[in-house]
Amino acid sequence: MRSFSYALMCCSVLALTSCASMFYGKKGKVVLANDQVKEPVTIAAGNKLYEGVTLPYKLKVKPGYSSMDVTVTSHSYEPYAFTIDRKFNGTAIANILAPIGFVIDAATGAIMCPSQNHYYLDLKMRGAGSPSVYPAQQAIVQPVEAVTRDNPGATDLEGTIIRWYIDSDPRGARLFWRVISSVPEQVKNTNETYLMTTPYEETRAFNILGLTYENSKDVQIEIKVQKRGYEDQVKRFNVRQAIDQQEISTFFELIPKSN
């Protein structure tokens, strides 16, 4: 009976402890927004770098007591820097009922949370004036290892997800796509890959290894359609433009083969 009581007590303590972080989670999130900026931006937050993201963007903030410097850069806008401060998370008071959990969260900084959950990024166009930053809060962008065809997986842009919509008249044409790169040392050319028949509509990732926003202007997506009795047709789309527009969409007017 004593063993059962001891086991029940341990389970209760563990349950309370596990609930301690459920009120506010392991990571806080803040929204970085500017509805005027349509191009991808790079966000340097602490020692993390997020490339090719679009605004608004939900930034994860790890538990801790110190503030976090953030810098946002892009092709057309001046660098913008600010600091995410922290404050005591009032929900941590609930952990008084679970002192072990409170001690753990206090040690890890989980009792703190971002001082605000929404930041408007007042980005200024390059050449429109001095950089818009808060005084003495210039964050340092950490250097990133150069991306090459032998060093994939280094950027978020490799997995860019966009809308694909391809149709034809008549429908039922077979679709193929491939990557054509002018910078093969960074982005490889690929063989044709079969998608499906028209009409084709899907939200899917590029999965182009080594792709960055800088070299995306030198990379194209080639779409080819084939249908028995009709001429093959090919169209190419610049990847930078597809990223900015968040889609690849086109229509093929199929031409019957001459006898």
CYANA upper distance limits for C-alpha pairs under 8 A (distance plus 0.5 A):
  1 MET  CA      5 SER  CA      6.82
  2 ARG  CA      6 TYR  CA      6.70
  3 SER  CA      7 ALA  CA      6.67
  4 PHE  CA      8 LEU  CA      6.61
  5 SER  CA      9 MET  CA      6.65
  6 TYR  CA     10 CYS  CA      6.79
  7 ALA  CA     11 CYS  CA      6.74
  8 LEU  CA     12 SER  CA      6.71
  9 MET  CA     13 VAL  CA      6.78
 10 CYS  CA     14 LEU  CA      6.68
 11 CYS  CA     15 ALA  CA      6.53
 12 SER  CA     16 LEU  CA      6.70
 13 VAL  CA     17 THR  CA      6.53
 13 VAL  CA     98 ALA  CA      7.74
 13 VAL  CA    100 ILE  CA      8.38
 14 LEU  CA     18 SER  CA      6.50
 15 ALA  CA     19 CYS  CA      6.75
 16 LEU  CA     20 ALA  CA      6.84
 16 LEU  CA     97 LEU  CA      8.15
 16 LEU  CA     98 ALA  CA      5.90
 16 LEU  CA    101 GLY  CA      7.60
 17 THR  CA     21 SER  CA      8.32
 17 THR  CA     98 ALA  CA      6.40
 17 THR  CA     99 PRO  CA      8.40
 17 THR  CA    100 ILE  CA      6.66
 17 THR  CA    101 GLY  CA      4.79
 17 THR  CA    102 PHE  CA      8.36
 18 SER  CA     22 MET  CA      7.76
 18 SER  CA    101 GLY  CA      7.62
 19 CYS  CA     23 PHE  CA      7.80
 19 CYS  CA    101 GLY  CA      8.32
 20 ALA  CA     92 ALA  CA      8.12
 20 ALA  CA     94 ALA  CA      8.16
 20 ALA  CA     95 ASN  CA      6.11
 20 ALA  CA     98 ALA  CA      7.44
 20 ALA  CA    101 GLY  CA      5.69
 20 ALA  CA    102 PHE  CA      7.21
 20 ALA  CA    105 ASP  CA      8.09
 21 SER  CA     25 GLY  CA      5.73
 21 SER  CA     26 LYS  CA      7.13
 21 SER  CA    101 GLY  CA      8.10
 21 SER  CA    105 ASP  CA      7.61
 21 SER  CA    110 ALA  CA      7.81
 23 PHE  CA     91 THR  CA      6.86
 23 PHE  CA     92 ALA  CA      7.97
 24 TYR  CA     28 GLY  CA      7.92
 24 TYR  CA     89 ASN  CA      8.48
 24 TYR  CA     91 THR  CA      7.73
 24 TYR  CA    110 ALA  CA      8.39
 25 GLY  CA    110 ALA  CA      8.29
 26 LYS  CA     62 LYS  CA      7.61
 26 LYS  CA     63 PRO  CA      6.99
 26 LYS  CA    110 ALA  CA      7.04
 27 LYS  CA     60 LYS  CA      6.67
 27 LYS  CA     61 VAL  CA      6.00
 27 LYS  CA     62 LYS  CA      5.33
 27 LYS  CA     63 PRO  CA      6.33
 27 LYS  CA    110 ALA  CA      8.43
 28 GLY  CA     60 LYS  CA      6.28
 28 GLY  CA     61 VAL  CA      5.43
 28 GLY  CA     62 LYS  CA      6.96
 28 GLY  CA     63 PRO  CA      7.72
 28 GLY  CA    113 CYS  CA      6.71
 28 GLY  CA    114 PRO  CA      7.24
 29 LYS  CA     58 LYS  CA      6.67
 29 LYS  CA     59 LEU  CA      5.98
 29 LYS  CA     60 LYS  CA      5.07
 29 LYS  CA     61 VAL  CA      6.22
 29 LYS  CA    114 PRO  CA      8.31
 29 LYS  CA    117 ASN  CA      7.27
 30 VAL  CA     58 LYS  CA      6.12
 30 VAL  CA     59 LEU  CA      5.82
 30 VAL  CA     60 LYS  CA      7.17
 30 VAL  CA     61 VAL  CA      7.89
 30 VAL  CA    114 PRO  CA      7.93
 30 VAL  CA    116 GLN  CA      7.83
 30 VAL  CA    117 ASN  CA      4.88
 30 VAL  CA    118 HIS  CA      6.03
 30 VAL  CA    119 TYR  CA      7.86
 31 VAL  CA     56 PRO  CA      7.01
 31 VAL  CA     57 TYR  CA      6.14
 31 VAL  CA     58 LYS  CA      5.06
 31 VAL  CA     59 LEU  CA      6.71
 31 VAL  CA    117 ASN  CA      6.62
 31 VAL  CA    118 HIS  CA      5.26
 31 VAL  CA    119 TYR  CA      6.67
 32 LEU  CA     55 LEU  CA      7.20
 32 LEU  CA     56 PRO  CA      5.92
 32 LEU  CA     57 TYR  CA      5.72
 32 LEU  CA     58 LYS  CA      6.86
 32 LEU  CA     59 LEU  CA      7.65
 32 LEU  CA    118 HIS  CA      6.69
 32 LEU  CA    119 TYR  CA      5.54
 32 LEU  CA    120 TYR  CA      6.55
 32 LEU  CA    121 LEU  CA      7.15
 33 ALA  CA     55 LEU  CA      5.92
 33 ALA  CA     56 PRO  CA      4.72
 33 ALA  CA     57 TYR  CA      7.08
 33 ALA  CA    118 HIS  CA      8.09
 33 ALA  CA    119 TYR  CA      6.84
 33 ALA  CA    120 TYR  CA      5.55
 33 ALA  CA    121 LEU  CA      6.43
 34 ASN  CA     55 LEU  CA      6.76
 34 ASN  CA     56 PRO  CA      6.96
 34 ASN  CA    120 TYR  CA      6.42
 34 ASN  CA    121 LEU  CA      6.15
 34 ASN  CA    122 ASP  CA      7.67
 34 ASN  CA    123 LEU  CA      8.36
 35 ASP  CA     55 LEU  CA      7.64
 35 ASP  CA     56 PRO  CA      7.84
 37 VAL  CA     55 LEU  CA      7.57
 38 LYS  CA     54 THR  CA      7.79
 38 LYS  CA     55 LEU  CA      7.99
 38 LYS  CA    244 ASP  CA      7.65
 39 GLU  CA     54 THR  CA      7.27
 39 GLU  CA     74 SER  CA      8.13
 39 GLU  CA    244 ASP  CA      6.27
 40 PRO  CA     51 GLU  CA      8.40
 40 PRO  CA     52 GLY  CA      5.30
 40 PRO  CA     53 VAL  CA      5.62
 40 PRO  CA     54 THR  CA      5.30
 40 PRO  CA     55 LEU  CA      8.05
 40 PRO  CA     74 SER  CA      7.30
 40 PRO  CA    213 TYR  CA      8.47
 40 PRO  CA    244 ASP  CA      7.69
 41 VAL  CA     51 GLU  CA      7.05
 41 VAL  CA     52 GLY  CA      5.85
 41 VAL  CA     53 VAL  CA      5.95
 41 VAL  CA     54 THR  CA      6.69
 41 VAL  CA     55 LEU  CA      8.28
 41 VAL  CA     72 VAL  CA      7.17
 41 VAL  CA     73 THR  CA      6.22
 41 VAL  CA     74 SER  CA      5.17
 41 VAL  CA     75 HIS  CA      8.22
 42 THR  CA     49 LEU  CA      7.65
 42 THR  CA     50 TYR  CA      6.10
 42 THR  CA     51 GLU  CA      4.90
 42 THR  CA     52 GLY  CA      6.22
 42 THR  CA     53 VAL  CA      6.95
 42 THR  CA     72 VAL  CA      6.21
 42 THR  CA     73 THR  CA      5.75
 42 THR  CA     74 SER  CA      6.61
 43 ILE  CA     49 LEU  CA      6.30
 43 ILE  CA     50 TYR  CA      5.56
 43 ILE  CA     51 GLU  CA      6.98
 43 ILE  CA     53 VAL  CA      8.35
 43 ILE  CA     70 VAL  CA      7.49
 43 ILE  CA     71 THR  CA      6.34
 43 ILE  CA     72 VAL  CA      5.14
 43 ILE  CA     73 THR  CA      7.11
 44 ALA  CA     48 LYS  CA      6.31
 44 ALA  CA     49 LEU  CA      5.07
 44 ALA  CA     50 TYR  CA      6.92
 44 ALA  CA     70 VAL  CA      6.05
 44 ALA  CA     71 THR  CA      5.66
 44 ALA  CA     72 VAL  CA      6.94
 44 ALA  CA    139 ALA  CA      8.22
 44 ALA  CA    140 ILE  CA      8.30
 44 ALA  CA    141 VAL  CA      6.25
 44 ALA  CA    142 GLN  CA      8.05
 45 ALA  CA     49 LEU  CA      6.88
 45 ALA  CA     68 MET  CA      7.31
 45 ALA  CA     69 ASP  CA      6.51
 45 ALA  CA     70 VAL  CA      4.96
 45 ALA  CA     71 THR  CA      7.15
 46 GLY  CA     68 MET  CA      6.19
 46 GLY  CA     69 ASP  CA      6.23
 46 GLY  CA     70 VAL  CA      7.07
 47 ASN  CA    142 GLN  CA      7.32
 48 LYS  CA    142 GLN  CA      8.48
 49 LEU  CA    141 VAL  CA      8.32
 49 LEU  CA    142 GLN  CA      8.07
 50 TYR  CA    155 THR  CA      8.28
 50 TYR  CA    156 ASP  CA      7.19
 51 GLU  CA    155 THR  CA      6.83
 51 GLU  CA    156 ASP  CA      6.19
 51 GLU  CA    157 LEU  CA      7.08
 51 GLU  CA    212 THR  CA      8.45
 52 GLY  CA    156 ASP  CA      7.00
 52 GLY  CA    157 LEU  CA      5.94
 52 GLY  CA    212 THR  CA      8.00
 52 GLY  CA    213 TYR  CA      6.80
 53 VAL  CA     57 TYR  CA      7.71
 53 VAL  CA    156 ASP  CA      8.23
 53 VAL  CA    157 LEU  CA      8.27
 61 VAL  CA    114 PRO  CA      8.05
 63 PRO  CA    108 THR  CA      7.11
 63 PRO  CA    109 GLY  CA      5.59
 63 PRO  CA    110 ALA  CA      5.38
 63 PRO  CA    111 ILE  CA      8.37
 63 PRO  CA    112 MET  CA      7.26
 63 PRO  CA    113 CYS  CA      7.66
 64 GLY  CA    108 THR  CA      6.85
 64 GLY  CA    109 GLY  CA      4.53
 64 GLY  CA    110 ALA  CA      6.89
 64 GLY  CA    112 MET  CA      7.06
 65 TYR  CA     86 ARG  CA      7.27
 65 TYR  CA    109 GLY  CA      6.15
 65 TYR  CA    112 MET  CA      7.02
 66 SER  CA     85 ASP  CA      7.96
 66 SER  CA     86 ARG  CA      7.68
 67 SER  CA     83 THR  CA      7.15
 67 SER  CA     84 ILE  CA      6.14
 67 SER  CA     85 ASP  CA      5.10
 67 SER  CA     86 ARG  CA      6.61
 68 MET  CA     83 THR  CA      6.12
 68 MET  CA     84 ILE  CA      5.65
 68 MET  CA     85 ASP  CA      7.17
 69 ASP  CA     81 ALA  CA      7.88
 69 ASP  CA     82 PHE  CA      6.60
 69 ASP  CA     83 THR  CA      5.01
 69 ASP  CA     84 ILE  CA      6.88
 69 ASP  CA    137 GLN  CA      7.44
 69 ASP  CA    138 GLN  CA      8.04
 69 ASP  CA    139 ALA  CA      5.84
 70 VAL  CA     81 ALA  CA      6.12
 70 VAL  CA     82 PHE  CA      5.99
 70 VAL  CA     83 THR  CA      6.37
 70 VAL  CA     84 ILE  CA      7.85
 70 VAL  CA    139 ALA  CA      6.30
 71 THR  CA     79 PRO  CA      7.22
 71 THR  CA     80 TYR  CA      6.05
 71 THR  CA     81 ALA  CA      4.75
 71 THR  CA     82 PHE  CA      7.09
 71 THR  CA    138 GLN  CA      7.71
 71 THR  CA    139 ALA  CA      6.03
 71 THR  CA    140 ILE  CA      7.98
 71 THR  CA    141 VAL  CA      7.74
 72 VAL  CA     79 PRO  CA      6.21
 72 VAL  CA     80 TYR  CA      5.64
 72 VAL  CA     81 ALA  CA      6.84
 73 THR  CA     77 TYR  CA      7.25
 73 THR  CA     78 GLU  CA      7.15
 73 THR  CA     79 PRO  CA      5.18
 73 THR  CA     80 TYR  CA      7.08
 74 SER  CA     78 GLU  CA      7.83
 74 SER  CA     79 PRO  CA      7.81
 76 SER  CA    125 MET  CA      6.38
 76 SER  CA    126 ARG  CA      6.29
 77 TYR  CA    123 LEU  CA      6.72
 77 TYR  CA    124 LYS  CA      5.98
 77 TYR  CA    125 MET  CA      4.81
 77 TYR  CA    126 ARG  CA      5.40
 78 GLU  CA    123 LEU  CA      7.09
 78 GLU  CA    124 LYS  CA      6.13
 78 GLU  CA    125 MET  CA      6.48
 78 GLU  CA    126 ARG  CA      5.64
 78 GLU  CA    130 SER  CA      8.35
 78 GLU  CA    131 PRO  CA      5.83
 78 GLU  CA    132 SER  CA      7.72
 79 PRO  CA    123 LEU  CA      8.04
 79 PRO  CA    131 PRO  CA      6.65
 79 PRO  CA    132 SER  CA      7.77
 79 PRO  CA    133 VAL  CA      8.27
 80 TYR  CA    121 LEU  CA      7.83
 80 TYR  CA    122 ASP  CA      8.05
 80 TYR  CA    123 LEU  CA      6.76
 80 TYR  CA    131 PRO  CA      7.17
 80 TYR  CA    132 SER  CA      6.13
 80 TYR  CA    133 VAL  CA      5.75
 81 ALA  CA    132 SER  CA      8.10
 81 ALA  CA    133 VAL  CA      5.51
 81 ALA  CA    134 TYR  CA      6.99
 81 ALA  CA    137 GLN  CA      6.77
 81 ALA  CA    138 GLN  CA      5.98
 81 ALA  CA    139 ALA  CA      6.71
 82 PHE  CA    133 VAL  CA      6.95
 82 PHE  CA    134 TYR  CA      6.26
 82 PHE  CA    137 GLN  CA      6.22
 82 PHE  CA    138 GLN  CA      7.62
 82 PHE  CA    139 ALA  CA      8.12
 83 THR  CA    137 GLN  CA      7.00
 84 ILE  CA    114 PRO  CA      7.01
 84 ILE  CA    115 SER  CA      7.59
 84 ILE  CA    116 GLN  CA      8.44
 85 ASP  CA    114 PRO  CA      6.40
 85 ASP  CA    115 SER  CA      5.92
 85 ASP  CA    116 GLN  CA      8.49
 86 ARG  CA    112 MET  CA      6.69
 86 ARG  CA    113 CYS  CA      5.88
 86 ARG  CA    114 PRO  CA      4.91
 86 ARG  CA    115 SER  CA      5.12
 87 LYS  CA    112 MET  CA      6.00
 87 LYS  CA    113 CYS  CA      6.08
 87 LYS  CA    114 PRO  CA      6.67
 87 LYS  CA    115 SER  CA      5.60
 88 PHE  CA    111 ILE  CA      6.66
 88 PHE  CA    112 MET  CA      5.10
 88 PHE  CA    113 CYS  CA      6.82
 89 ASN  CA    111 ILE  CA      5.93
 89 ASN  CA    112 MET  CA      5.57
 89 ASN  CA    113 CYS  CA      6.11
 91 THR  CA     95 ASN  CA      8.45
 92 ALA  CA     96 ILE  CA      8.31
 92 ALA  CA    102 PHE  CA      7.78
 92 ALA  CA    111 ILE  CA      6.15
 94 ALA  CA     98 ALA  CA      8.38
 95 ASN  CA     99 PRO  CA      6.71
 95 ASN  CA    101 GLY  CA      6.88
 95 ASN  CA    102 PHE  CA      5.71
 96 ILE  CA    102 PHE  CA      7.18
 98 ALA  CA    102 PHE  CA      6.87
 99 PRO  CA    103 VAL  CA      6.67
100 ILE  CA    104 ILE  CA      6.78
101 GLY  CA    105 ASP  CA      6.59
102 PHE  CA    106 ALA  CA      6.43
102 PHE  CA    111 ILE  CA      8.46
103 VAL  CA    107 ALA  CA      6.62
104 ILE  CA    108 THR  CA      6.83
105 ASP  CA    109 GLY  CA      6.32
105 ASP  CA    110 ALA  CA      5.22
105 ASP  CA    111 ILE  CA      6.19
106 ALA  CA    110 ALA  CA      6.71
106 ALA  CA    111 ILE  CA      6.18
122 ASP  CA    132 SER  CA      7.43
123 LEU  CA    132 SER  CA      7.12
124 LYS  CA    128 ALA  CA      7.05
124 LYS  CA    129 GLY  CA      7.94
124 LYS  CA    131 PRO  CA      7.43
124 LYS  CA    132 SER  CA      7.08
125 MET  CA    129 GLY  CA      8.40
133 VAL  CA    137 GLN  CA      7.74
133 VAL  CA    138 GLN  CA      7.81
134 TYR  CA    138 GLN  CA      8.21
145 GLU  CA    154 ALA  CA      8.43
147 VAL  CA    151 ASN  CA      6.25
147 VAL  CA    152 PRO  CA      7.20
147 VAL  CA    154 ALA  CA      7.03
147 VAL  CA    155 THR  CA      8.48
147 VAL  CA    186 GLN  CA      6.91
147 VAL  CA    210 GLY  CA      6.14
147 VAL  CA    211 LEU  CA      8.42
147 VAL  CA    212 THR  CA      8.48
148 THR  CA    152 PRO  CA      7.12
148 THR  CA    185 GLU  CA      6.60
148 THR  CA    186 GLN  CA      4.60
148 THR  CA    187 VAL  CA      7.48
148 THR  CA    210 GLY  CA      6.21
149 ARG  CA    184 PRO  CA      7.87
149 ARG  CA    185 GLU  CA      6.25
149 ARG  CA    186 GLN  CA      5.03
149 ARG  CA    187 VAL  CA      5.93
149 ARG  CA    188 LYS  CA      6.80
149 ARG  CA    209 LEU  CA      7.40
149 ARG  CA    210 GLY  CA      6.15
150 ASP  CA    186 GLN  CA      8.41
151 ASN  CA    210 GLY  CA      7.47
152 PRO  CA    209 LEU  CA      5.63
152 PRO  CA    210 GLY  CA      5.42
153 GLY  CA    158 GLU  CA      7.57
153 GLY  CA    209 LEU  CA      7.04
153 GLY  CA    210 GLY  CA      7.39
154 ALA  CA    210 GLY  CA      7.67
155 THR  CA    210 GLY  CA      7.78
155 THR  CA    211 LEU  CA      7.71
155 THR  CA    212 THR  CA      7.15
156 ASP  CA    160 THR  CA      7.57
157 LEU  CA    211 LEU  CA      6.61
157 LEU  CA    212 THR  CA      6.27
157 LEU  CA    213 TYR  CA      7.54
158 GLU  CA    206 PHE  CA      7.18
158 GLU  CA    207 ASN  CA      5.76
158 GLU  CA    208 ILE  CA      5.56
158 GLU  CA    209 LEU  CA      6.00
158 GLU  CA    210 GLY  CA      6.93
158 GLU  CA    211 LEU  CA      5.61
158 GLU  CA    212 THR  CA      7.54
159 GLY  CA    205 ALA  CA      5.84
159 GLY  CA    206 PHE  CA      6.22
159 GLY  CA    207 ASN  CA      5.28
159 GLY  CA    208 ILE  CA      7.46
160 THR  CA    205 ALA  CA      5.75
160 THR  CA    206 PHE  CA      6.26
160 THR  CA    207 ASN  CA      7.64
160 THR  CA    243 ILE  CA      8.09
161 ILE  CA    203 THR  CA      7.08
161 ILE  CA    204 ARG  CA      5.67
161 ILE  CA    205 ALA  CA      4.53
161 ILE  CA    206 PHE  CA      6.97
161 ILE  CA    246 GLN  CA      8.29
162 ILE  CA    203 THR  CA      6.06
162 ILE  CA    204 ARG  CA      6.33
162 ILE  CA    205 ALA  CA      6.84
162 ILE  CA    206 PHE  CA      8.34
162 ILE  CA    242 ALA  CA      8.39
162 ILE  CA    243 ILE  CA      7.71
162 ILE  CA    246 GLN  CA      5.44
162 ILE  CA    247 GLU  CA      5.52
162 ILE  CA    248 ILE  CA      7.96
163 ARG  CA    201 GLU  CA      7.90
163 ARG  CA    202 GLU  CA      6.43
163 ARG  CA    203 THR  CA      4.87
163 ARG  CA    204 ARG  CA      7.01
163 ARG  CA    246 GLN  CA      6.86
163 ARG  CA    247 GLU  CA      4.92
163 ARG  CA    248 ILE  CA      6.78
163 ARG  CA    249 SER  CA      8.34
164 TRP  CA    200 TYR  CA      7.88
164 TRP  CA    201 GLU  CA      5.97
164 TRP  CA    202 GLU  CA      5.80
164 TRP  CA    203 THR  CA      6.48
164 TRP  CA    204 ARG  CA      7.67
164 TRP  CA    247 GLU  CA      6.22
164 TRP  CA    248 ILE  CA      5.41
164 TRP  CA    249 SER  CA      6.33
165 TYR  CA    199 PRO  CA      8.09
165 TYR  CA    200 TYR  CA      6.11
165 TYR  CA    201 GLU  CA      4.88
165 TYR  CA    202 GLU  CA      7.21
165 TYR  CA    247 GLU  CA      8.26
165 TYR  CA    248 ILE  CA      6.79
165 TYR  CA    249 SER  CA      5.04
165 TYR  CA    250 THR  CA      7.15
166 ILE  CA    198 THR  CA      7.05
166 ILE  CA    199 PRO  CA      6.39
166 ILE  CA    200 TYR  CA      5.63
166 ILE  CA    201 GLU  CA      7.00
166 ILE  CA    248 ILE  CA      8.38
166 ILE  CA    249 SER  CA      6.02
166 ILE  CA    250 THR  CA      5.67
166 ILE  CA    251 PHE  CA      6.38
166 ILE  CA    252 PHE  CA      8.46
167 ASP  CA    171 ARG  CA      7.38
167 ASP  CA    198 THR  CA      5.65
167 ASP  CA    199 PRO  CA      4.91
167 ASP  CA    200 TYR  CA      6.79
167 ASP  CA    250 THR  CA      7.19
167 ASP  CA    251 PHE  CA      5.44
167 ASP  CA    252 PHE  CA      6.89
168 SER  CA    172 GLY  CA      8.19
168 SER  CA    173 ALA  CA      7.50
168 SER  CA    198 THR  CA      6.72
168 SER  CA    199 PRO  CA      7.26
168 SER  CA    251 PHE  CA      5.86
168 SER  CA    252 PHE  CA      4.98
168 SER  CA    253 GLU  CA      6.35
168 SER  CA    254 LEU  CA      7.34
169 ASP  CA    251 PHE  CA      8.47
169 ASP  CA    252 PHE  CA      6.96
169 ASP  CA    253 GLU  CA      5.77
169 ASP  CA    254 LEU  CA      6.41
170 PRO  CA    253 GLU  CA      8.04
170 PRO  CA    254 LEU  CA      7.20
171 ARG  CA    197 THR  CA      8.20
171 ARG  CA    198 THR  CA      5.91
171 ARG  CA    199 PRO  CA      6.92
172 GLY  CA    197 THR  CA      5.60
172 GLY  CA    198 THR  CA      5.45
172 GLY  CA    199 PRO  CA      7.59
172 GLY  CA    227 LYS  CA      7.78
173 ALA  CA    197 THR  CA      5.62
173 ALA  CA    198 THR  CA      5.86
173 ALA  CA    225 VAL  CA      6.37
173 ALA  CA    226 GLN  CA      5.89
173 ALA  CA    227 LYS  CA      5.25
174 ARG  CA    194 TYR  CA      8.18
174 ARG  CA    195 LEU  CA      8.20
174 ARG  CA    196 MET  CA      6.42
174 ARG  CA    197 THR  CA      4.90
174 ARG  CA    198 THR  CA      7.12
174 ARG  CA    225 VAL  CA      5.91
174 ARG  CA    226 GLN  CA      5.56
174 ARG  CA    227 LYS  CA      6.72
175 LEU  CA    194 TYR  CA      6.47
175 LEU  CA    195 LEU  CA      5.95
175 LEU  CA    196 MET  CA      6.03
175 LEU  CA    197 THR  CA      6.14
175 LEU  CA    198 THR  CA      7.47
175 LEU  CA    223 ILE  CA      7.51
175 LEU  CA    224 LYS  CA      6.31
175 LEU  CA    225 VAL  CA      5.29
175 LEU  CA    226 GLN  CA      7.25
176 PHE  CA    192 GLU  CA      6.40
176 PHE  CA    193 THR  CA      5.81
176 PHE  CA    194 TYR  CA      4.93
176 PHE  CA    195 LEU  CA      6.15
176 PHE  CA    196 MET  CA      8.23
176 PHE  CA    223 ILE  CA      6.29
176 PHE  CA    224 LYS  CA      5.63
176 PHE  CA    225 VAL  CA      6.95
177 TRP  CA    192 GLU  CA      5.84
177 TRP  CA    193 THR  CA      5.85
177 TRP  CA    194 TYR  CA      7.14
177 TRP  CA    195 LEU  CA      7.73
177 TRP  CA    221 ILE  CA      7.31
177 TRP  CA    222 GLU  CA      5.89
177 TRP  CA    223 ILE  CA      5.10
177 TRP  CA    224 LYS  CA      6.75
178 ARG  CA    189 ASN  CA      8.07
178 ARG  CA    190 THR  CA      6.06
178 ARG  CA    191 ASN  CA      6.26
178 ARG  CA    192 GLU  CA      5.24
178 ARG  CA    193 THR  CA      6.73
178 ARG  CA    221 ILE  CA      6.40
178 ARG  CA    222 GLU  CA      5.85
178 ARG  CA    223 ILE  CA      7.49
179 VAL  CA    188 LYS  CA      8.03
179 VAL  CA    189 ASN  CA      5.73
179 VAL  CA    190 THR  CA      5.68
179 VAL  CA    191 ASN  CA      7.99
179 VAL  CA    208 ILE  CA      8.45
179 VAL  CA    219 VAL  CA      7.62
179 VAL  CA    220 GLN  CA      6.44
179 VAL  CA    221 ILE  CA      5.48
179 VAL  CA    222 GLU  CA      6.83
180 ILE  CA    188 LYS  CA      8.26
180 ILE  CA    189 ASN  CA      5.55
180 ILE  CA    190 THR  CA      7.48
180 ILE  CA    219 VAL  CA      6.38
180 ILE  CA    220 GLN  CA      5.60
180 ILE  CA    221 ILE  CA      6.75
180 ILE  CA    222 GLU  CA      7.46
181 SER  CA    187 VAL  CA      6.66
181 SER  CA    188 LYS  CA      6.88
181 SER  CA    189 ASN  CA      5.97
181 SER  CA    218 ASP  CA      6.67
181 SER  CA    219 VAL  CA      5.01
181 SER  CA    220 GLN  CA      6.81
182 SER  CA    218 ASP  CA      5.80
182 SER  CA    219 VAL  CA      6.68
183 VAL  CA    187 VAL  CA      6.48
183 VAL  CA    188 LYS  CA      8.23
183 VAL  CA    215 ASN  CA      8.02
183 VAL  CA    218 ASP  CA      7.02
183 VAL  CA    219 VAL  CA      8.00
184 PRO  CA    188 LYS  CA      5.37
184 PRO  CA    189 ASN  CA      7.04
186 GLN  CA    210 GLY  CA      6.12
186 GLN  CA    211 LEU  CA      7.91
187 VAL  CA    208 ILE  CA      7.80
187 VAL  CA    209 LEU  CA      6.84
187 VAL  CA    210 GLY  CA      5.75
187 VAL  CA    211 LEU  CA      6.75
187 VAL  CA    219 VAL  CA      8.25
188 LYS  CA    209 LEU  CA      8.09
196 MET  CA    200 TYR  CA      7.46
211 LEU  CA    215 ASN  CA      7.04
211 LEU  CA    216 SER  CA      6.74
212 THR  CA    216 SER  CA      6.36
213 TYR  CA    217 LYS  CA      8.04
213 TYR  CA    240 ARG  CA      7.35
215 ASN  CA    219 VAL  CA      7.44
216 SER  CA    220 GLN  CA      8.42
216 SER  CA    238 ASN  CA      8.15
216 SER  CA    239 VAL  CA      5.91
216 SER  CA    240 ARG  CA      5.35
217 LYS  CA    238 ASN  CA      6.91
217 LYS  CA    239 VAL  CA      6.72
217 LYS  CA    240 ARG  CA      5.39
217 LYS  CA    241 GLN  CA      8.14
218 ASP  CA    238 ASN  CA      8.11
218 ASP  CA    239 VAL  CA      8.32
219 VAL  CA    238 ASN  CA      6.73
219 VAL  CA    239 VAL  CA      6.20
219 VAL  CA    240 ARG  CA      8.21
220 GLN  CA    236 ARG  CA      6.75
220 GLN  CA    237 PHE  CA      5.86
220 GLN  CA    238 ASN  CA      5.05
220 GLN  CA    239 VAL  CA      5.82
221 ILE  CA    236 ARG  CA      6.04
221 ILE  CA    237 PHE  CA      5.64
221 ILE  CA    238 ASN  CA      6.99
221 ILE  CA    239 VAL  CA      7.03
222 GLU  CA    234 VAL  CA      7.37
222 GLU  CA    235 LYS  CA      6.29
222 GLU  CA    236 ARG  CA      4.86
222 GLU  CA    237 PHE  CA      6.95
223 ILE  CA    234 VAL  CA      6.18
223 ILE  CA    235 LYS  CA      5.82
223 ILE  CA    236 ARG  CA      6.67
224 LYS  CA    232 ASP  CA      7.62
224 LYS  CA    233 GLN  CA      6.15
224 LYS  CA    234 VAL  CA      4.89
224 LYS  CA    235 LYS  CA      7.04
225 VAL  CA    232 ASP  CA      6.34
225 VAL  CA    233 GLN  CA      5.97
225 VAL  CA    234 VAL  CA      7.11
225 VAL  CA    252 PHE  CA      8.45
226 GLN  CA    230 TYR  CA      7.74
226 GLN  CA    231 GLU  CA      7.66
226 GLN  CA    232 ASP  CA      5.50
226 GLN  CA    233 GLN  CA      7.51
227 LYS  CA    231 GLU  CA      7.93
227 LYS  CA    232 ASP  CA      7.70
229 GLY  CA    256 PRO  CA      6.39
229 GLY  CA    257 LYS  CA      6.20
230 TYR  CA    254 LEU  CA      6.79
230 TYR  CA    255 ILE  CA      5.96
230 TYR  CA    256 PRO  CA      4.69
230 TYR  CA    257 LYS  CA      5.35
231 GLU  CA    254 LEU  CA      7.36
231 GLU  CA    255 ILE  CA      6.18
231 GLU  CA    256 PRO  CA      6.60
231 GLU  CA    257 LYS  CA      5.96
233 GLN  CA    252 PHE  CA      8.12
233 GLN  CA    254 LEU  CA      8.13
237 PHE  CA    241 GLN  CA      8.14
237 PHE  CA    242 ALA  CA      7.56
237 PHE  CA    248 ILE  CA      7.98
238 ASN  CA    242 ALA  CA      6.78
239 VAL  CA    243 ILE  CA      6.59
240 ARG  CA    244 ASP  CA      6.79
241 GLN  CA    245 GLN  CA      6.61
242 ALA  CA    246 GLN  CA      6.13
242 ALA  CA    247 GLU  CA      5.90
242 ALA  CA    248 ILE  CA      6.34
243 ILE  CA    247 GLU  CA      7.39
